[in-house]
């Protein structure tokens, strides 16, 4: 892999941190338990891995 591909993938992972933090707080506020939060974070993680696997 060249450096531009690596930097693009790292940038995508950093960008996915924003919905993880903000969205995680909203999910916890809406549902009030950690089960929903963990499900949200796992789905977000799979989405991020899908984006960077291309």
mmCIF file of the N, C-alpha and C atoms, coordinates in Angstrom:
data_MODEL
# 
_entry.id   MODEL 
# 
loop_
_atom_site.group_PDB 
_atom_site.id 
_atom_site.type_symbol 
_atom_site.label_atom_id 
_atom_site.label_alt_id 
_atom_site.label_comp_id 
_atom_site.label_asym_id 
_atom_site.label_entity_id 
_atom_site.label_seq_id 
_atom_site.pdbx_PDB_ins_code 
_atom_site.Cartn_x 
_atom_site.Cartn_y 
_atom_site.Cartn_z 
_atom_site.occupancy 
_atom_site.B_iso_or_equiv 
_atom_site.pdbx_formal_charge 
_atom_site.auth_seq_id 
_atom_site.auth_comp_id 
_atom_site.auth_asym_id 
_atom_site.auth_atom_id 
_atom_site.pdbx_PDB_model_num 
ATOM 1   N N  . UNK A 1 1  ? 0.835   -1.185 0.000  1.00 0.00 ? 1  UNK A N  1 
ATOM 2   C CA . UNK A 1 1  ? 0.000   0.000  0.000  1.00 0.00 ? 1  UNK A CA 1 
ATOM 3   C C  . UNK A 1 1  ? 0.875   1.241  0.000  1.00 0.00 ? 1  UNK A C  1 
ATOM 4   N N  . UNK A 1 2  ? 0.439   2.202  -0.739 1.00 0.00 ? 2  UNK A N  1 
ATOM 5   C CA . UNK A 1 2  ? 1.196   3.448  -0.710 1.00 0.00 ? 2  UNK A CA 1 
ATOM 6   C C  . UNK A 1 2  ? 0.641   4.366  0.382  1.00 0.00 ? 2  UNK A C  1 
ATOM 7   N N  . UNK A 1 3  ? 1.333   5.446  0.636  1.00 0.00 ? 3  UNK A N  1 
ATOM 8   C CA . UNK A 1 3  ? 1.004   6.314  1.761  1.00 0.00 ? 3  UNK A CA 1 
ATOM 9   C C  . UNK A 1 3  ? -0.344  7.014  1.601  1.00 0.00 ? 3  UNK A C  1 
ATOM 10  N N  . UNK A 1 4  ? -0.759  7.318  0.378  1.00 0.00 ? 4  UNK A N  1 
ATOM 11  C CA . UNK A 1 4  ? -2.039  8.000  0.208  1.00 0.00 ? 4  UNK A CA 1 
ATOM 12  C C  . UNK A 1 4  ? -3.214  7.093  0.569  1.00 0.00 ? 4  UNK A C  1 
ATOM 13  N N  . UNK A 1 5  ? -3.085  5.808  0.300  1.00 0.00 ? 5  UNK A N  1 
ATOM 14  C CA . UNK A 1 5  ? -4.143  4.860  0.661  1.00 0.00 ? 5  UNK A CA 1 
ATOM 15  C C  . UNK A 1 5  ? -4.213  4.708  2.173  1.00 0.00 ? 5  UNK A C  1 
ATOM 16  N N  . UNK A 1 6  ? -3.075  4.605  2.814  1.00 0.00 ? 6  UNK A N  1 
ATOM 17  C CA . UNK A 1 6  ? -3.045  4.466  4.267  1.00 0.00 ? 6  UNK A CA 1 
ATOM 18  C C  . UNK A 1 6  ? -3.602  5.714  4.934  1.00 0.00 ? 6  UNK A C  1 
ATOM 19  N N  . UNK A 1 7  ? -3.210  6.881  4.459  1.00 0.00 ? 7  UNK A N  1 
ATOM 20  C CA . UNK A 1 7  ? -3.698  8.118  5.072  1.00 0.00 ? 7  UNK A CA 1 
ATOM 21  C C  . UNK A 1 7  ? -5.197  8.295  4.843  1.00 0.00 ? 7  UNK A C  1 
ATOM 22  N N  . UNK A 1 8  ? -5.700  7.862  3.705  1.00 0.00 ? 8  UNK A N  1 
ATOM 23  C CA . UNK A 1 8  ? -7.139  7.951  3.443  1.00 0.00 ? 8  UNK A CA 1 
ATOM 24  C C  . UNK A 1 8  ? -7.907  7.037  4.389  1.00 0.00 ? 8  UNK A C  1 
ATOM 25  N N  . UNK A 1 9  ? -7.394  5.835  4.605  1.00 0.00 ? 9  UNK A N  1 
ATOM 26  C CA . UNK A 1 9  ? -8.061  4.896  5.506  1.00 0.00 ? 9  UNK A CA 1 
ATOM 27  C C  . UNK A 1 9  ? -8.008  5.381  6.951  1.00 0.00 ? 9  UNK A C  1 
ATOM 28  N N  . UNK A 1 10 ? -6.894  5.957  7.369  1.00 0.00 ? 10 UNK A N  1 
ATOM 29  C CA . UNK A 1 10 ? -6.804  6.502  8.723  1.00 0.00 ? 10 UNK A CA 1 
ATOM 30  C C  . UNK A 1 10 ? -7.741  7.697  8.892  1.00 0.00 ? 10 UNK A C  1 
ATOM 31  N N  . UNK A 1 11 ? -7.848  8.526  7.866  1.00 0.00 ? 11 UNK A N  1 
ATOM 32  C CA . UNK A 1 11 ? -8.767  9.657  7.910  1.00 0.00 ? 11 UNK A CA 1 
ATOM 33  C C  . UNK A 1 11 ? -10.212 9.215  8.024  1.00 0.00 ? 11 UNK A C  1 
ATOM 34  N N  . UNK A 1 12 ? -10.561 8.148  7.333  1.00 0.00 ? 12 UNK A N  1 
ATOM 35  C CA . UNK A 1 12 ? -11.913 7.608  7.423  1.00 0.00 ? 12 UNK A CA 1 
ATOM 36  C C  . UNK A 1 12 ? -12.195 7.101  8.828  1.00 0.00 ? 12 UNK A C  1 
ATOM 37  N N  . UNK A 1 13 ? -11.231 6.445  9.438  1.00 0.00 ? 13 UNK A N  1 
ATOM 38  C CA . UNK A 1 13 ? -11.417 5.937  10.800 1.00 0.00 ? 13 UNK A CA 1 
ATOM 39  C C  . UNK A 1 13 ? -11.567 7.093  11.796 1.00 0.00 ? 13 UNK A C  1 
ATOM 40  N N  . UNK A 1 14 ? -10.803 8.154  11.631 1.00 0.00 ? 14 UNK A N  1 
ATOM 41  C CA . UNK A 1 14 ? -10.926 9.314  12.517 1.00 0.00 ? 14 UNK A CA 1 
ATOM 42  C C  . UNK A 1 14 ? -12.289 9.971  12.325 1.00 0.00 ? 14 UNK A C  1 
ATOM 43  N N  . UNK A 1 15 ? -12.729 10.066 11.079 1.00 0.00 ? 15 UNK A N  1 
ATOM 44  C CA . UNK A 1 15 ? -14.025 10.671 10.786 1.00 0.00 ? 15 UNK A CA 1 
ATOM 45  C C  . UNK A 1 15 ? -15.172 9.866  11.396 1.00 0.00 ? 15 UNK A C  1 
ATOM 46  N N  . UNK A 1 16 ? -15.022 8.558  11.483 1.00 0.00 ? 16 UNK A N  1 
ATOM 47  C CA . UNK A 1 16 ? -16.057 7.723  12.090 1.00 0.00 ? 16 UNK A CA 1 
ATOM 48  C C  . UNK A 1 16 ? -16.082 7.869  13.607 1.00 0.00 ? 16 UNK A C  1 
ATOM 49  N N  . UNK A 1 17 ? -15.100 8.513  14.188 1.00 0.00 ? 17 UNK A N  1 
ATOM 50  C CA . UNK A 1 17 ? -15.098 8.741  15.629 1.00 0.00 ? 17 UNK A CA 1 
ATOM 51  C C  . UNK A 1 17 ? -16.139 9.750  16.051 1.00 0.00 ? 17 UNK A C  1 
ATOM 52  N N  . UNK A 1 18 ? -16.478 10.665 15.181 1.00 0.00 ? 18 UNK A N  1 
ATOM 53  C CA . UNK A 1 18 ? -17.487 11.684 15.519 1.00 0.00 ? 18 UNK A CA 1 
ATOM 54  C C  . UNK A 1 18 ? -18.858 11.042 15.717 1.00 0.00 ? 18 UNK A C  1 
ATOM 55  N N  . UNK A 1 19 ? -19.351 10.218 14.768 1.00 0.00 ? 19 UNK A N  1 
ATOM 56  C CA . UNK A 1 19 ? -20.645 9.582  15.031 1.00 0.00 ? 19 UNK A CA 1 
ATOM 57  C C  . UNK A 1 19 ? -20.588 8.588  16.198 1.00 0.00 ? 19 UNK A C  1 
ATOM 58  N N  . UNK A 1 20 ? -19.420 8.041  16.466 1.00 0.00 ? 20 UNK A N  1 
ATOM 59  C CA . UNK A 1 20 ? -19.312 7.112  17.589 1.00 0.00 ? 20 UNK A CA 1 
ATOM 60  C C  . UNK A 1 20 ? -19.525 7.836  18.910 1.00 0.00 ? 20 UNK A C  1 
ATOM 61  N N  . UNK A 1 21 ? -18.953 9.017  19.038 1.00 0.00 ? 21 UNK A N  1 
ATOM 62  C CA . UNK A 1 21 ? -19.075 9.768  20.295 1.00 0.00 ? 21 UNK A CA 1 
ATOM 63  C C  . UNK A 1 21 ? -20.436 10.440 20.402 1.00 0.00 ? 21 UNK A C  1 
ATOM 64  N N  . UNK A 1 22 ? -20.807 11.212 19.393 1.00 0.00 ? 22 UNK A N  1 
ATOM 65  C CA . UNK A 1 22 ? -22.068 11.952 19.441 1.00 0.00 ? 22 UNK A CA 1 
ATOM 66  C C  . UNK A 1 22 ? -23.260 11.000 19.354 1.00 0.00 ? 22 UNK A C  1 
ATOM 67  N N  . UNK A 1 23 ? -23.207 10.091 18.390 1.00 0.00 ? 23 UNK A N  1 
ATOM 68  C CA . UNK A 1 23 ? -24.309 9.144  18.236 1.00 0.00 ? 23 UNK A CA 1 
ATOM 69  C C  . UNK A 1 23 ? -24.441 8.213  19.417 1.00 0.00 ? 23 UNK A C  1 
ATOM 70  N N  . UNK A 1 24 ? -23.313 7.818  19.991 1.00 0.00 ? 24 UNK A N  1 
ATOM 71  C CA . UNK A 1 24 ? -23.359 6.963  21.171 1.00 0.00 ? 24 UNK A CA 1 
ATOM 72  C C  . UNK A 1 24 ? -24.057 7.654  22.329 1.00 0.00 ? 24 UNK A C  1 
ATOM 73  N N  . UNK A 1 25 ? -23.784 8.925  22.506 1.00 0.00 ? 25 UNK A N  1 
ATOM 74  C CA . UNK A 1 25 ? -24.462 9.686  23.549 1.00 0.00 ? 25 UNK A CA 1 
ATOM 75  C C  . UNK A 1 25 ? -25.950 9.806  23.295 1.00 0.00 ? 25 UNK A C  1 
ATOM 76  N N  . UNK A 1 26 ? -26.323 10.018 22.055 1.00 0.00 ? 26 UNK A N  1 
ATOM 77  C CA . UNK A 1 26 ? -27.748 10.120 21.714 1.00 0.00 ? 26 UNK A CA 1 
ATOM 78  C C  . UNK A 1 26 ? -28.472 8.788  21.893 1.00 0.00 ? 26 UNK A C  1 
ATOM 79  N N  . UNK A 1 27 ? -27.813 7.707  21.512 1.00 0.00 ? 27 UNK A N  1 
ATOM 80  C CA . UNK A 1 27 ? -28.427 6.381  21.678 1.00 0.00 ? 27 UNK A CA 1 
ATOM 81  C C  . UNK A 1 27 ? -28.602 6.068  23.154 1.00 0.00 ? 27 UNK A C  1 
ATOM 82  N N  . UNK A 1 28 ? -27.595 6.365  23.959 1.00 0.00 ? 28 UNK A N  1 
ATOM 83  C CA . UNK A 1 28 ? -27.716 6.113  25.396 1.00 0.00 ? 28 UNK A CA 1 
ATOM 84  C C  . UNK A 1 28 ? -28.805 6.991  26.017 1.00 0.00 ? 28 UNK A C  1 
ATOM 85  N N  . UNK A 1 29 ? -28.891 8.227  25.590 1.00 0.00 ? 29 UNK A N  1 
ATOM 86  C CA . UNK A 1 29 ? -29.925 9.122  26.107 1.00 0.00 ? 29 UNK A CA 1 
ATOM 87  C C  . UNK A 1 29 ? -31.319 8.626  25.722 1.00 0.00 ? 29 UNK A C  1 
ATOM 88  N N  . UNK A 1 30 ? -31.464 8.142  24.489 1.00 0.00 ? 30 UNK A N  1 
ATOM 89  C CA . UNK A 1 30 ? -32.773 7.709  23.998 1.00 0.00 ? 30 UNK A CA 1 
ATOM 90  C C  . UNK A 1 30 ? -33.226 6.405  24.637 1.00 0.00 ? 30 UNK A C  1 
ATOM 91  N N  . UNK A 1 31 ? -32.304 5.449  24.798 1.00 0.00 ? 31 UNK A N  1 
ATOM 92  C CA . UNK A 1 31 ? -32.699 4.131  25.282 1.00 0.00 ? 31 UNK A CA 1 
ATOM 93  C C  . UNK A 1 31 ? -32.357 3.900  26.750 1.00 0.00 ? 31 UNK A C  1 
ATOM 94  N N  . UNK A 1 32 ? -31.377 4.596  27.261 1.00 0.00 ? 32 UNK A N  1 
ATOM 95  C CA . UNK A 1 32 ? -31.054 4.524  28.675 1.00 0.00 ? 32 UNK A CA 1 
ATOM 96  C C  . UNK A 1 32 ? -30.374 3.255  29.136 1.00 0.00 ? 32 UNK A C  1 
ATOM 97  N N  . UNK A 1 33 ? -29.815 2.482  28.212 1.00 0.00 ? 33 UNK A N  1 
ATOM 98  C CA . UNK A 1 33 ? -29.078 1.286  28.635 1.00 0.00 ? 33 UNK A CA 1 
ATOM 99  C C  . UNK A 1 33 ? -27.876 1.064  27.719 1.00 0.00 ? 33 UNK A C  1 
ATOM 100 N N  . UNK A 1 34 ? -26.971 0.258  28.210 1.00 0.00 ? 34 UNK A N  1 
ATOM 101 C CA . UNK A 1 34 ? -25.735 0.030  27.467 1.00 0.00 ? 34 UNK A CA 1 
ATOM 102 C C  . UNK A 1 34 ? -25.886 -1.011 26.359 1.00 0.00 ? 34 UNK A C  1 
ATOM 103 N N  . UNK A 1 35 ? -26.915 -1.817 26.398 1.00 0.00 ? 35 UNK A N  1 
ATOM 104 C CA . UNK A 1 35 ? -27.106 -2.819 25.352 1.00 0.00 ? 35 UNK A CA 1 
ATOM 105 C C  . UNK A 1 35 ? -27.329 -2.152 24.000 1.00 0.00 ? 35 UNK A C  1 
ATOM 106 N N  . UNK A 1 36 ? -28.199 -1.167 23.965 1.00 0.00 ? 36 UNK A N  1 
ATOM 107 C CA . UNK A 1 36 ? -28.448 -0.442 22.716 1.00 0.00 ? 36 UNK A CA 1 
ATOM 108 C C  . UNK A 1 36 ? -27.196 0.298  22.261 1.00 0.00 ? 36 UNK A C  1 
ATOM 109 N N  . UNK A 1 37 ? -26.456 0.823  23.213 1.00 0.00 ? 37 UNK A N  1 
ATOM 110 C CA . UNK A 1 37 ? -25.223 1.539  22.881 1.00 0.00 ? 37 UNK A CA 1 
ATOM 111 C C  . UNK A 1 37 ? -24.191 0.599  22.264 1.00 0.00 ? 37 UNK A C  1 
ATOM 112 N N  . UNK A 1 38 ? -24.043 -0.588 22.826 1.00 0.00 ? 38 UNK A N  1 
ATOM 113 C CA . UNK A 1 38 ? -23.082 -1.558 22.289 1.00 0.00 ? 38 UNK A CA 1 
ATOM 114 C C  . UNK A 1 38 ? -23.497 -2.010 20.896 1.00 0.00 ? 38 UNK A C  1 
ATOM 115 N N  . UNK A 1 39 ? -24.791 -2.239 20.689 1.00 0.00 ? 39 UNK A N  1 
ATOM 116 C CA . UNK A 1 39 ? -25.280 -2.630 19.357 1.00 0.00 ? 39 UNK A CA 1 
ATOM 117 C C  . UNK A 1 39 ? -24.986 -1.528 18.345 1.00 0.00 ? 39 UNK A C  1 
ATOM 118 N N  . UNK A 1 40 ? -25.225 -0.281 18.732 1.00 0.00 ? 40 UNK A N  1 
ATOM 119 C CA . UNK A 1 40 ? -24.945 0.854  17.842 1.00 0.00 ? 40 UNK A CA 1 
ATOM 120 C C  . UNK A 1 40 ? -23.456 0.935  17.504 1.00 0.00 ? 40 UNK A C  1 
ATOM 121 N N  . UNK A 1 41 ? -22.618 0.795  18.501 1.00 0.00 ? 41 UNK A N  1 
ATOM 122 C CA . UNK A 1 41 ? -21.170 0.899  18.274 1.00 0.00 ? 41 UNK A CA 1 
ATOM 123 C C  . UNK A 1 41 ? -20.656 -0.246 17.396 1.00 0.00 ? 41 UNK A C  1 
ATOM 124 N N  . UNK A 1 42 ? -21.186 -1.448 17.590 1.00 0.00 ? 42 UNK A N  1 
ATOM 125 C CA . UNK A 1 42 ? -20.766 -2.585 16.760 1.00 0.00 ? 42 UNK A CA 1 
ATOM 126 C C  . UNK A 1 42 ? -21.188 -2.365 15.313 1.00 0.00 ? 42 UNK A C  1 
ATOM 127 N N  . UNK A 1 43 ? -22.423 -1.922 15.103 1.00 0.00 ? 43 UNK A N  1 
ATOM 128 C CA . UNK A 1 43 ? -22.876 -1.650 13.733 1.00 0.00 ? 43 UNK A CA 1 
ATOM 129 C C  . UNK A 1 43 ? -22.062 -0.532 13.092 1.00 0.00 ? 43 UNK A C  1 
ATOM 130 N N  . UNK A 1 44 ? -21.730 0.482  13.862 1.00 0.00 ? 44 UNK A N  1 
ATOM 131 C CA . UNK A 1 44 ? -20.897 1.555  13.347 1.00 0.00 ? 44 UNK A CA 1 
ATOM 132 C C  . UNK A 1 44 ? -19.492 1.051  13.014 1.00 0.00 ? 44 UNK A C  1 
ATOM 133 N N  . UNK A 1 45 ? -18.979 0.159  13.833 1.00 0.00 ? 45 UNK A N  1 
ATOM 134 C CA . UNK A 1 45 ? -17.666 -0.428 13.560 1.00 0.00 ? 45 UNK A CA 1 
ATOM 135 C C  . UNK A 1 45 ? -17.656 -1.248 12.278 1.00 0.00 ? 45 UNK A C  1 
ATOM 136 N N  . UNK A 1 46 ? -18.704 -2.039 12.062 1.00 0.00 ? 46 UNK A N  1 
ATOM 137 C CA . UNK A 1 46 ? -18.796 -2.804 10.819 1.00 0.00 ? 46 UNK A CA 1 
ATOM 138 C C  . UNK A 1 46 ? -18.917 -1.879 9.613  1.00 0.00 ? 46 UNK A C  1 
ATOM 139 N N  . UNK A 1 47 ? -19.636 -0.790 9.768  1.00 0.00 ? 47 UNK A N  1 
ATOM 140 C CA . UNK A 1 47 ? -19.751 0.186  8.685  1.00 0.00 ? 47 UNK A CA 1 
ATOM 141 C C  . UNK A 1 47 ? -18.391 0.810  8.368  1.00 0.00 ? 47 UNK A C  1 
ATOM 142 N N  . UNK A 1 48 ? -17.656 1.160  9.407  1.00 0.00 ? 48 UNK A N  1 
ATOM 143 C CA . UNK A 1 48 ? -16.324 1.743  9.199  1.00 0.00 ? 48 UNK A CA 1 
ATOM 144 C C  . UNK A 1 48 ? -15.396 0.752  8.519  1.00 0.00 ? 48 UNK A C  1 
ATOM 145 N N  . UNK A 1 49 ? -15.439 -0.494 8.953  1.00 0.00 ? 49 UNK A N  1 
ATOM 146 C CA . UNK A 1 49 ? -14.596 -1.519 8.314  1.00 0.00 ? 49 UNK A CA 1 
ATOM 147 C C  . UNK A 1 49 ? -14.991 -1.732 6.865  1.00 0.00 ? 49 UNK A C  1 
ATOM 148 N N  . UNK A 1 50 ? -16.264 -1.618 6.576  1.00 0.00 ? 50 UNK A N  1 
ATOM 149 C CA . UNK A 1 50 ? -16.735 -1.722 5.184  1.00 0.00 ? 50 UNK A CA 1 
ATOM 150 C C  . UNK A 1 50 ? -16.208 -0.594 4.322  1.00 0.00 ? 50 UNK A C  1 
ATOM 151 N N  . UNK A 1 51 ? -16.155 0.612  4.888  1.00 0.00 ? 51 UNK A N  1 
ATOM 152 C CA . UNK A 1 51 ? -15.631 1.755  4.138  1.00 0.00 ? 51 UNK A CA 1 
ATOM 153 C C  . UNK A 1 51 ? -14.139 1.630  3.872  1.00 0.00 ? 51 UNK A C  1 
ATOM 154 N N  . UNK A 1 52 ? -13.377 1.163  4.855  1.00 0.00 ? 52 UNK A N  1 
ATOM 155 C CA . UNK A 1 52 ? -11.933 1.137  4.666  1.00 0.00 ? 52 UNK A CA 1 
ATOM 156 C C  . UNK A 1 52 ? -11.448 -0.122 3.958  1.00 0.00 ? 52 UNK A C  1 
ATOM 157 N N  . UNK A 1 53 ? -12.319 -1.120 3.779  1.00 0.00 ? 53 UNK A N  1 
ATOM 158 C CA . UNK A 1 53 ? -11.882 -2.348 3.110  1.00 0.00 ? 53 UNK A CA 1 
ATOM 159 C C  . UNK A 1 53 ? -11.821 -2.193 1.602  1.00 0.00 ? 53 UNK A C  1 
ATOM 160 N N  . UNK A 1 54 ? -12.373 -1.126 1.065  1.00 0.00 ? 54 UNK A N  1 
ATOM 161 C CA . UNK A 1 54 ? -12.363 -0.926 -0.395 1.00 0.00 ? 54 UNK A CA 1 
ATOM 162 C C  . UNK A 1 54 ? -10.996 -0.569 -0.886 1.00 0.00 ? 54 UNK A C  1 
# 
